[in-house]
Amino acid sequence: MSLEEIPRRTTRRVRPPNPRPERKAKLLSVKAGDKRVAILQSSYIPWKGYFDIINSVDEFILYDDVQFTRRDWRNRNRIKTPQGLRWLTIPVQSKGLYLQRVDETLVSDPDWARSHWSALVQNYSAAPHFAAYRAKFEELFLTSADTRLSSINRRFIEAVGEVLGISTPLTWSSEYPASGNKTQRLVSICAAAGATAYLSGPSAREYIEDAQFQEAGIELSYADYSGYPEYSQLYPPFEHGVTILDLIFNAGDRAADYMKSFSSVRSS
């Protein structure tokens, strides 16, 4: 991806609105005293559904001691442009490294962050709330010196969570003992984390063995990605499957109102 010169700002910096002080609602209810966790691989500036899962649990475990998958969300995401959807991809070392884990994956081009920020400025500077968040995200991108993909993803996830007012703690799956097949590993991590409930992404229905959670006394539930409300978005037609930054730049401090784990959309 060719580097683009970052345009000079022609307006003064505007302080972003104060983050929401606390999570407003749970995506799914749990009993008092219970602990719900989610276990997902880290993703690069992920979409709103990812943050709804984070906001709906008591601990979010980054599942990065598993195999890195190419052409996936681990190192790329999409933005809106006048020409349509565009991928922003962090270049990583992968040639011949077929079995490397996500937390072993290294960046291959240190200039990726400047290039990505340039693309965001070019395509979102006209968004209603871009100016309010420009300083925060410019610093985030242009001071990104990490070479390990997992660390980069976590840094961005935590920064976005702060903007949205999400207080869920993030941990690494490598902090917990795990063994067995796909489902057994998840169950063992949940047990080690003291979880009584597990919230999964919907696609995991294809492989999760529900009975193993039941035997372990862990309540299993799946996130529902249907029914998201639309917001005023640049470059129609509307697209839900883009980075959370699209929602933040277009909706500002009302971004959480267009997510499912917060209060419902306020009337205009």
Backbone bond lengths (Angstrom), bond angles and torsions (degrees), N, CA, C in turn:
res aa  C-N    CA-C-N  psi(-1)  N-CA   C-N-CA  omega(-1)  CA-C   N-CA-C  phi
1 M - - - 1.453 - - 1.517 109.15 -
2 S 1.320 119.28 126.70 1.446 122.28 -176.98 1.520 110.59 -73.44
3 L 1.334 116.05 148.60 1.449 120.78 179.59 1.514 109.18 -81.04
4 E 1.328 114.91 143.96 1.446 120.65 177.96 1.525 108.20 -121.03
5 E 1.319 116.77 142.03 1.452 120.19 179.15 1.520 109.03 -68.60
6 I 1.312 116.43 132.80 1.451 120.77 179.95 1.518 108.97 -75.90
7 P 1.333 119.37 121.70 1.463 121.71 -178.23 1.521 111.06 -60.38
8 R 1.323 115.96 146.50 1.451 120.10 175.88 1.521 109.91 -71.55
9 R 1.316 116.23 146.63 1.447 119.28 177.27 1.513 109.44 -74.61
10 T 1.286 116.29 137.51 1.463 121.24 178.33 1.520 111.37 -108.09
11 T 1.342 116.69 -3.62 1.455 120.97 177.65 1.512 108.96 -126.11
12 R 1.327 116.08 156.91 1.457 119.63 -179.54 1.515 110.59 -70.00
13 R 1.311 115.24 157.14 1.452 119.86 178.32 1.526 109.74 -69.58
14 V 1.304 115.74 143.13 1.454 122.21 177.53 1.507 108.34 -116.13
15 R 1.308 116.84 131.82 1.465 119.61 179.81 1.522 109.46 -67.09
16 P 1.341 117.39 134.04 1.464 118.93 178.02 1.511 110.56 -66.79
17 P 1.329 116.85 151.92 1.464 119.39 177.29 1.524 110.42 -57.21
18 N 1.329 116.16 151.00 1.456 119.45 177.95 1.518 110.20 -61.60
19 P 1.339 117.65 137.15 1.467 118.90 178.95 1.510 110.50 -63.65
20 R 1.334 115.27 154.52 1.455 119.51 177.34 1.523 109.05 -62.39
21 P 1.330 118.25 135.84 1.455 119.90 -172.43 1.514 114.79 -69.25
22 E 1.310 118.94 -23.19 1.453 119.62 -178.62 1.521 109.50 -158.08
23 R 1.344 115.31 162.50 1.450 120.35 176.38 1.521 109.00 -66.52
24 K 1.324 117.26 136.38 1.449 120.53 -174.24 1.524 113.73 -90.62
25 A 1.303 118.10 -26.46 1.459 119.39 -174.94 1.509 109.81 -158.04
26 K 1.300 116.73 162.76 1.452 122.93 174.18 1.510 109.42 -104.50
27 L 1.326 115.20 141.48 1.455 119.60 177.34 1.536 110.42 -63.77
28 L 1.311 116.30 -38.60 1.459 122.18 177.54 1.526 107.52 -135.91
29 S 1.310 117.98 140.49 1.455 120.56 -175.00 1.525 111.09 -78.77
30 V 1.332 115.93 147.52 1.462 122.22 172.64 1.518 108.07 -133.95
31 K 1.324 116.48 156.89 1.451 120.97 -178.93 1.517 110.27 -72.62
32 A 1.314 115.57 150.72 1.456 121.06 177.05 1.519 109.41 -58.28
33 G 1.330 115.99 135.96 1.456 120.81 -179.69 1.506 113.99 91.42
34 D 1.324 117.82 -15.06 1.459 121.28 176.83 1.529 110.20 -80.08
35 K 1.305 115.26 161.72 1.464 120.38 177.74 1.515 109.48 -128.57
36 R 1.314 116.06 119.57 1.466 121.16 177.17 1.521 109.27 -103.42
37 V 1.311 115.72 136.63 1.462 120.47 176.17 1.528 109.25 -126.49
38 A 1.318 114.68 161.32 1.460 122.38 170.48 1.516 107.12 -129.21
39 I 1.319 116.60 147.71 1.460 122.14 -178.95 1.523 107.48 -130.96
40 L 1.318 116.80 108.46 1.460 121.80 -178.87 1.519 110.01 -138.72
41 Q 1.316 116.18 150.42 1.450 120.16 173.35 1.527 109.63 -66.44
42 S 1.310 116.47 148.77 1.453 119.51 177.79 1.525 109.66 -68.08
43 S 1.320 115.57 148.65 1.459 121.60 178.10 1.523 109.11 -131.74
44 Y 1.305 116.15 156.69 1.464 121.35 -179.30 1.528 110.09 -84.32
45 I 1.337 115.91 124.44 1.478 123.58 -176.97 1.539 111.02 29.54
46 P 1.340 116.98 63.32 1.462 120.96 -171.20 1.521 114.57 -65.89
47 W 1.319 114.87 173.81 1.458 121.25 -176.59 1.525 110.26 -80.15
48 K 1.325 116.20 175.05 1.471 121.76 -173.78 1.523 112.97 -61.72
49 G 1.335 118.51 -33.41 1.456 120.73 -179.28 1.523 112.53 -60.90
50 Y 1.314 116.63 -35.15 1.460 122.11 178.43 1.526 109.86 -62.45
51 F 1.331 116.10 -42.93 1.459 120.43 -179.01 1.522 111.46 -74.59
52 D 1.327 117.47 -26.86 1.466 119.33 173.38 1.522 110.24 -63.87
53 I 1.317 117.14 -38.53 1.464 119.49 177.06 1.534 110.27 -65.65
54 I 1.322 117.21 -45.45 1.466 119.95 178.40 1.523 110.57 -56.84
55 N 1.326 115.99 -43.76 1.458 121.22 -176.17 1.529 112.87 -72.55
56 S 1.314 117.37 -11.32 1.459 121.66 -175.02 1.519 113.21 -102.01
57 V 1.331 117.47 3.50 1.465 120.33 -177.46 1.524 110.72 -126.99
58 D 1.321 115.27 168.53 1.462 121.60 179.48 1.523 112.34 -92.06
59 E 1.334 116.29 -19.11 1.462 121.52 174.82 1.522 107.61 -151.55
60 F 1.315 115.56 132.34 1.461 120.78 179.19 1.519 107.65 -111.87
61 I 1.330 115.82 118.74 1.461 121.43 -174.16 1.520 109.69 -104.39
62 L 1.326 115.40 119.28 1.460 121.56 179.02 1.520 108.80 -78.96
63 Y 1.320 115.05 116.55 1.466 122.85 -170.79 1.532 109.65 -93.41
64 D 1.331 115.90 66.60 1.457 120.10 -171.07 1.521 114.56 -103.00
65 D 1.336 117.83 4.59 1.461 118.70 174.75 1.530 109.70 -95.68
66 V 1.325 115.02 38.64 1.466 123.30 175.37 1.522 108.41 -125.23
67 Q 1.314 117.01 171.43 1.456 121.90 -173.24 1.529 112.58 -64.29
68 F 1.319 115.51 134.32 1.460 121.99 174.69 1.525 109.44 -69.19
69 T 1.316 116.96 132.45 1.458 122.16 179.52 1.519 109.97 -108.07
70 R 1.328 116.63 126.71 1.461 121.13 -179.08 1.523 111.09 -76.56
71 R 1.318 115.26 157.69 1.469 122.64 179.93 1.524 110.95 51.73
72 D 1.316 114.96 44.85 1.453 121.69 -177.89 1.523 107.87 -130.01
73 W 1.340 117.02 -170.32 1.462 121.59 -175.58 1.517 112.68 -85.09
74 R 1.342 117.86 -2.44 1.464 119.50 -177.13 1.529 111.41 -60.14
75 N 1.325 117.71 -41.49 1.470 120.05 -174.32 1.523 113.36 -126.63
76 R 1.333 117.20 21.14 1.460 117.98 178.99 1.525 110.88 -157.00
77 N 1.331 114.25 158.32 1.457 120.81 172.59 1.520 108.69 -156.47
78 R 1.339 115.61 176.55 1.456 120.24 -172.05 1.529 111.34 -114.82
79 I 1.327 114.76 147.52 1.455 121.88 173.70 1.531 108.28 -125.07
80 K 1.331 115.92 164.99 1.458 121.33 175.43 1.531 109.22 -92.05
81 T 1.332 116.18 141.35 1.460 121.90 175.66 1.521 108.03 -139.39
82 P 1.324 118.85 165.57 1.465 120.30 176.81 1.523 112.64 -60.15
83 Q 1.332 117.15 -23.53 1.467 121.79 -179.96 1.526 112.76 -92.84
84 G 1.329 116.93 1.37 1.454 120.16 -178.31 1.523 111.87 116.49
85 L 1.304 116.69 -166.62 1.457 121.54 -178.97 1.529 110.89 -69.43
86 R 1.318 115.96 143.51 1.466 121.33 179.12 1.523 109.04 -135.05
87 W 1.308 115.41 136.00 1.465 120.83 176.86 1.527 110.28 -82.82
88 L 1.329 116.39 135.86 1.454 122.54 165.60 1.516 105.94 -108.61
89 T 1.324 116.25 115.74 1.461 121.68 -173.31 1.521 111.07 -120.47
90 I 1.312 116.68 128.13 1.462 120.77 172.68 1.523 107.63 -80.79
91 P 1.326 118.32 117.42 1.471 119.60 179.90 1.523 110.37 -69.76
92 V 1.328 115.88 131.64 1.465 119.85 -177.42 1.528 110.35 -129.35
93 Q 1.316 114.56 158.97 1.453 121.43 175.62 1.528 108.68 -77.86
94 S 1.323 116.18 114.70 1.469 118.57 -177.42 1.528 113.36 -138.78
95 K 1.327 117.43 -12.62 1.460 120.16 -177.55 1.519 110.98 -60.53
96 G 1.319 115.60 119.90 1.457 121.04 178.90 1.523 114.03 76.82
97 L 1.336 117.27 -2.53 1.463 120.77 -176.92 1.524 109.36 -102.95
98 Y 1.301 115.75 60.52 1.464 120.64 -171.33 1.519 113.64 -68.89
99 L 1.321 117.79 -25.42 1.457 120.70 -176.30 1.527 113.16 -109.10
100 Q 1.332 117.63 9.49 1.457 118.76 -178.68 1.529 111.13 -65.20
101 R 1.326 115.03 146.80 1.455 120.63 179.26 1.529 109.69 -83.10
102 V 1.326 115.25 164.76 1.467 119.49 177.52 1.525 109.58 -59.47
103 D 1.336 117.34 -43.43 1.464 120.28 -177.01 1.532 112.98 -76.87
104 E 1.326 117.23 0.53 1.462 121.34 174.05 1.528 111.77 -104.90
105 T 1.310 117.06 -5.90 1.468 121.93 -173.80 1.521 110.84 -79.23
106 L 1.335 115.57 129.10 1.458 121.92 -176.03 1.523 111.44 -112.39
107 V 1.321 115.56 149.86 1.465 122.35 177.11 1.520 109.37 -71.87
108 S 1.324 116.07 141.15 1.468 120.32 -179.29 1.523 113.49 -103.13
109 D 1.327 118.37 -14.17 1.463 121.82 -179.73 1.524 108.90 -136.96
110 P 1.333 118.45 109.34 1.462 120.90 -175.94 1.520 114.32 -67.63
111 D 1.329 118.07 -12.32 1.465 120.78 -178.63 1.522 113.38 -88.14
112 W 1.350 117.55 6.42 1.461 120.11 -176.59 1.532 112.21 -59.27
113 A 1.337 117.19 -39.60 1.464 120.43 -173.37 1.526 111.63 -67.23
114 R 1.327 116.93 -41.07 1.463 119.93 178.24 1.522 110.26 -64.91
115 S 1.310 116.76 -39.77 1.460 120.66 178.55 1.528 111.15 -64.25
116 H 1.320 117.36 -43.22 1.454 120.75 -179.89 1.525 111.47 -66.35
117 W 1.333 116.20 -40.86 1.462 118.63 179.03 1.532 110.56 -64.41
118 S 1.308 116.68 -39.87 1.457 120.93 177.24 1.523 110.92 -58.80
119 A 1.344 116.48 -42.21 1.463 120.76 179.20 1.525 111.12 -65.28
120 L 1.318 117.07 -38.16 1.455 120.59 178.92 1.529 111.06 -67.56
121 V 1.318 117.15 -42.08 1.466 120.74 177.47 1.524 110.22 -61.81
122 Q 1.309 115.87 -45.29 1.456 120.79 -177.93 1.530 111.96 -61.34
123 N 1.326 117.25 -38.11 1.464 120.18 -171.51 1.526 114.60 -102.62
124 Y 1.337 117.86 -12.96 1.466 119.09 -177.88 1.531 113.86 -122.95
125 S 1.307 118.87 1.44 1.463 119.28 -179.11 1.521 112.29 -60.63
126 A 1.335 117.26 -23.35 1.469 121.15 178.32 1.527 112.60 -88.56
127 A 1.324 117.84 -4.50 1.464 120.34 179.06 1.521 109.40 -66.69
128 P 1.329 118.76 145.60 1.468 122.15 -172.86 1.527 114.90 -56.73
129 H 1.334 117.25 -31.69 1.465 119.63 -173.43 1.525 113.23 -117.60
130 F 1.325 116.51 13.33 1.457 118.78 -179.63 1.530 111.49 -61.17
131 A 1.328 117.08 -43.36 1.461 120.59 -177.55 1.524 112.09 -60.36
132 A 1.343 116.38 -34.70 1.454 120.04 -177.67 1.524 112.75 -67.53
133 Y 1.314 116.53 -27.05 1.464 120.80 -176.30 1.517 112.81 -112.69
134 R 1.300 116.16 1.38 1.461 119.68 -174.32 1.527 112.22 -59.30
135 A 1.318 117.38 -48.90 1.464 120.44 -175.89 1.524 111.37 -60.07
136 K 1.327 116.48 -43.77 1.466 120.49 -178.15 1.515 111.32 -62.11
137 F 1.335 116.58 -49.07 1.459 118.68 -175.26 1.531 112.24 -78.51
138 E 1.308 117.17 -29.22 1.463 119.02 174.59 1.524 110.24 -60.95
139 E 1.318 116.09 -45.68 1.468 119.61 178.14 1.524 110.58 -63.14
140 L 1.327 116.29 -40.94 1.464 120.54 -178.87 1.523 111.16 -59.99
141 F 1.320 116.32 -45.38 1.460 120.22 -179.39 1.524 112.16 -72.87
142 L 1.309 117.00 -48.80 1.467 119.85 -170.42 1.519 114.11 -79.07
143 T 1.320 117.35 -9.10 1.470 119.80 174.25 1.518 111.29 -109.18
144 S 1.317 116.84 12.65 1.463 120.66 179.96 1.524 109.82 -76.07
145 A 1.324 115.88 105.44 1.466 121.15 -178.14 1.519 112.23 -111.22
146 D 1.333 117.03 0.73 1.462 120.05 -179.59 1.520 110.35 -64.96
147 T 1.306 116.61 145.81 1.467 121.28 177.05 1.524 111.64 -109.18
148 R 1.317 116.69 -10.48 1.461 121.21 -178.85 1.528 109.35 -98.91
149 L 1.330 117.08 125.76 1.460 122.21 -174.96 1.528 111.75 -55.98
150 S 1.311 117.98 -44.29 1.464 120.81 -178.77 1.520 111.40 -57.23
151 S 1.317 117.18 -42.64 1.466 120.97 -178.70 1.521 111.01 -66.87
152 I 1.332 116.15 -38.73 1.461 120.56 177.86 1.521 109.91 -62.71
153 N 1.314 116.17 -49.44 1.464 119.99 -178.38 1.523 111.60 -59.99
154 R 1.324 116.07 -44.48 1.465 119.07 -179.00 1.527 110.91 -63.59
155 R 1.313 117.09 -40.31 1.469 120.57 -179.65 1.522 110.93 -60.41
156 F 1.325 116.90 -43.73 1.453 120.44 -179.80 1.534 111.37 -71.10
157 I 1.326 117.20 -39.29 1.462 120.59 178.78 1.524 110.36 -61.91
158 E 1.317 117.10 -44.13 1.460 120.43 179.57 1.520 111.63 -65.42
159 A 1.330 117.22 -38.54 1.465 120.44 179.69 1.524 111.33 -65.90
160 V 1.318 116.99 -43.01 1.463 120.74 178.10 1.526 110.06 -66.37
161 G 1.325 116.75 -40.65 1.451 119.94 177.59 1.520 111.89 -58.80
162 E 1.320 116.66 -37.63 1.467 120.88 177.27 1.522 110.69 -64.03
163 V 1.327 116.74 -42.02 1.459 120.65 178.83 1.528 110.77 -61.68
164 L 1.328 116.34 -41.06 1.462 121.36 -177.12 1.526 112.86 -80.68
165 G 1.319 117.15 -11.51 1.453 120.25 -177.82 1.508 113.64 81.46
166 I 1.329 117.42 27.19 1.462 122.28 178.63 1.529 108.92 -88.73
167 S 1.329 115.85 129.29 1.464 119.94 -175.76 1.525 113.51 -109.73
168 T 1.321 118.08 4.17 1.459 121.59 -178.69 1.534 111.19 -60.31
169 P 1.319 118.92 127.72 1.468 120.30 177.44 1.527 111.84 -71.46
170 L 1.337 115.81 144.32 1.454 122.85 176.77 1.522 109.06 -105.85
171 T 1.334 115.63 138.76 1.457 120.83 176.11 1.523 108.42 -136.24
172 W 1.337 116.68 170.20 1.462 122.06 177.94 1.522 109.77 -99.21
173 S 1.303 117.25 142.97 1.462 120.58 175.80 1.521 111.70 -62.51
174 S 1.329 117.02 -27.43 1.461 120.74 -179.30 1.531 112.14 -67.21
175 E 1.323 116.94 -10.97 1.459 120.45 177.70 1.523 111.59 -78.52
176 Y 1.340 116.19 -9.68 1.465 120.76 -176.36 1.527 110.27 -122.25
177 P 1.333 117.27 146.31 1.468 119.86 175.77 1.523 110.31 -70.11
178 A 1.327 116.16 141.24 1.467 120.32 -180.00 1.518 108.99 -150.13
179 S 1.334 115.54 144.63 1.459 120.35 178.86 1.514 109.15 -158.03
180 G 1.339 115.44 166.36 1.453 120.57 175.99 1.512 113.52 94.55
181 N 1.332 115.48 -164.79 1.467 120.57 -179.18 1.529 109.91 -77.86
182 K 1.335 116.77 -172.02 1.469 120.59 -174.93 1.519 112.37 -54.14
183 T 1.324 116.14 -52.57 1.457 119.19 -177.40 1.518 111.43 -68.68
184 Q 1.323 117.79 -41.01 1.462 121.07 -179.90 1.520 111.66 -60.48
185 R 1.318 116.39 -38.84 1.468 120.02 178.15 1.527 110.69 -62.55
186 L 1.326 116.31 -44.67 1.463 120.15 179.50 1.522 111.00 -62.79
187 V 1.328 116.46 -44.39 1.460 121.08 -179.71 1.524 110.47 -62.49
188 S 1.337 117.25 -43.02 1.466 119.87 -178.37 1.521 111.55 -67.10
189 I 1.331 118.00 -35.95 1.461 120.59 176.73 1.524 110.10 -67.22
190 C 1.328 116.27 -43.98 1.464 120.26 177.76 1.529 110.62 -57.67
191 A 1.324 116.23 -46.48 1.460 120.18 -178.70 1.525 111.16 -62.53
192 A 1.333 116.65 -42.73 1.462 120.70 -179.70 1.526 111.63 -66.04
193 A 1.337 115.92 -29.86 1.465 120.83 179.99 1.521 112.00 -84.76
194 G 1.330 117.29 -2.66 1.448 120.81 179.93 1.512 113.68 76.22
195 A 1.323 117.11 26.46 1.462 121.50 -176.94 1.519 111.64 -79.51
196 T 1.311 115.24 142.30 1.462 121.21 171.75 1.525 110.76 -108.83
197 A 1.336 116.36 -9.26 1.469 121.05 -179.74 1.524 108.73 -147.26
198 Y 1.314 115.31 147.00 1.463 121.65 -179.08 1.521 109.69 -128.48
199 L 1.325 116.56 125.50 1.462 122.37 177.28 1.522 108.48 -104.65
200 S 1.321 116.68 120.76 1.461 122.55 -176.35 1.515 111.04 -110.55
201 G 1.314 115.83 155.27 1.449 120.08 168.95 1.515 109.27 -68.57
202 P 1.332 118.73 153.14 1.475 120.76 -174.61 1.515 114.65 -65.01
203 S 1.334 118.45 -29.37 1.468 119.83 -176.86 1.521 112.52 -68.14
204 A 1.324 117.60 -19.64 1.465 121.14 -178.26 1.523 112.52 -72.51
205 R 1.331 117.53 -9.31 1.463 120.00 176.47 1.529 111.01 -56.48
206 E 1.342 116.20 -26.08 1.459 120.99 -175.81 1.524 112.31 -66.89
207 Y 1.337 117.18 -26.02 1.467 118.08 -175.82 1.522 115.04 -127.39
208 I 1.314 118.69 -18.79 1.461 119.70 -177.40 1.529 110.70 -68.06
209 E 1.312 115.33 133.41 1.461 122.23 175.84 1.530 108.08 -95.71
210 D 1.319 115.59 99.28 1.462 121.39 -173.79 1.523 112.70 -54.17
211 A 1.336 117.31 -36.26 1.464 121.43 -174.93 1.523 112.17 -60.30
212 Q 1.335 117.35 -31.33 1.465 119.78 -178.70 1.525 111.14 -68.08
213 F 1.324 117.21 -35.82 1.460 120.08 175.75 1.528 109.95 -68.65
214 Q 1.323 115.74 -41.66 1.456 120.30 -179.82 1.529 111.08 -61.60
215 E 1.322 116.15 -42.25 1.467 120.64 179.48 1.529 111.63 -64.80
216 A 1.333 115.70 -30.78 1.462 119.93 -179.79 1.526 112.18 -85.59
217 G 1.327 117.24 -2.53 1.457 120.87 179.97 1.515 113.16 74.17
218 I 1.328 116.45 27.07 1.463 121.78 -179.20 1.528 108.90 -111.37
219 E 1.306 116.58 122.10 1.462 121.59 -179.43 1.533 109.73 -71.20
220 L 1.322 117.04 127.22 1.458 122.19 -178.31 1.526 109.89 -107.05
221 S 1.321 116.47 131.47 1.459 121.12 175.35 1.523 108.71 -142.04
222 Y 1.322 115.57 161.83 1.458 121.41 -177.05 1.528 110.59 -121.82
223 A 1.320 115.81 139.18 1.459 120.63 176.56 1.527 109.71 -68.10
224 D 1.308 115.85 150.28 1.460 122.52 178.96 1.525 108.53 -114.35
225 Y 1.321 116.45 114.84 1.460 120.85 -177.48 1.533 113.08 -93.34
226 S 1.323 116.87 5.36 1.461 118.74 -178.21 1.523 110.64 -85.10
227 G 1.334 116.17 158.51 1.451 121.19 171.03 1.508 116.69 78.82
228 Y 1.318 118.14 19.48 1.459 118.70 176.08 1.531 110.62 -67.49
229 P 1.337 118.13 135.70 1.462 119.58 176.65 1.528 110.78 -74.80
230 E 1.296 116.32 151.15 1.460 121.02 175.77 1.527 109.52 -85.50
231 Y 1.316 115.81 153.76 1.458 122.32 175.80 1.521 107.55 -126.00
232 S 1.299 116.38 171.58 1.459 120.21 178.70 1.524 108.60 -70.65
233 Q 1.323 116.32 113.40 1.465 122.64 -172.00 1.523 110.05 -123.84
234 L 1.314 116.33 138.53 1.461 120.05 176.47 1.528 110.77 -64.70
235 Y 1.313 115.92 152.70 1.467 123.58 169.99 1.530 113.16 59.61
236 P 1.329 117.61 69.37 1.469 120.42 177.74 1.524 111.50 -60.88
237 P 1.373 116.69 159.31 1.460 127.50 9.09 1.521 112.91 -78.62
238 F 1.335 115.89 165.37 1.453 121.13 -177.06 1.528 110.69 -66.99
239 E 1.339 114.69 143.01 1.458 121.27 179.00 1.530 109.06 -136.70
240 H 1.341 116.75 121.34 1.465 120.96 177.46 1.526 112.23 -77.12
241 G 1.338 117.35 -34.77 1.457 121.56 -170.65 1.508 114.78 -82.86
242 V 1.337 116.03 60.40 1.463 121.38 177.70 1.530 108.81 -130.99
243 T 1.315 116.35 170.85 1.451 121.06 179.52 1.530 112.11 -57.18
244 I 1.316 116.54 150.54 1.461 122.81 176.33 1.522 111.84 -58.44
245 L 1.332 117.59 -23.68 1.460 120.19 -179.68 1.523 111.03 -62.48
246 D 1.321 117.37 -30.93 1.467 120.89 176.82 1.521 109.84 -60.12
247 L 1.312 117.24 -45.16 1.462 121.77 179.51 1.523 110.74 -65.75
248 I 1.317 117.70 -44.13 1.466 121.28 -178.66 1.522 110.89 -63.53
249 F 1.319 117.96 -45.90 1.458 120.67 -177.84 1.531 112.24 -68.83
250 N 1.314 116.65 -29.53 1.464 120.07 -178.62 1.525 113.67 -90.07
251 A 1.330 117.19 -32.46 1.463 119.85 -175.32 1.521 114.06 -110.26
252 G 1.309 118.42 -14.38 1.453 121.30 176.34 1.514 112.92 62.29
253 D 1.353 116.51 -134.28 1.453 119.81 -177.12 1.525 112.72 -72.64
254 R 1.320 117.80 -0.39 1.462 121.26 172.96 1.531 111.76 -97.67
255 A 1.309 117.34 7.14 1.469 120.38 -177.56 1.527 111.93 -55.13
256 A 1.322 116.55 -43.91 1.462 120.18 -177.90 1.520 112.29 -63.82
257 D 1.331 117.44 -22.34 1.466 120.44 179.29 1.521 112.08 -70.16
258 Y 1.317 116.45 -16.17 1.469 120.62 179.76 1.529 111.19 -104.29
259 M 1.333 114.89 18.18 1.445 121.53 175.50 1.522 108.60 -115.36
260 K 1.309 118.05 163.12 1.459 120.77 -170.77 1.523 114.24 -92.81
261 S 1.331 118.27 -14.40 1.452 120.24 -177.29 1.522 112.36 -94.46
262 F 1.324 116.74 -3.60 1.450 122.59 177.42 1.534 108.80 -107.19
263 S 1.316 116.55 -174.73 1.449 119.87 177.66 1.520 110.28 -63.28
264 S 1.315 116.70 156.85 1.459 121.56 -177.40 1.520 110.90 -66.43
265 V 1.311 115.57 163.26 1.453 121.93 -177.71 1.528 110.52 -58.33
266 R 1.318 115.03 128.84 1.451 118.62 177.64 1.511 110.67 -73.27
267 S 1.301 115.99 148.97 1.462 119.31 176.92 1.500 110.29 -71.50
268 S 1.318 116.66 144.65 1.466 120.24 -177.29 1.524 110.28 -73.39
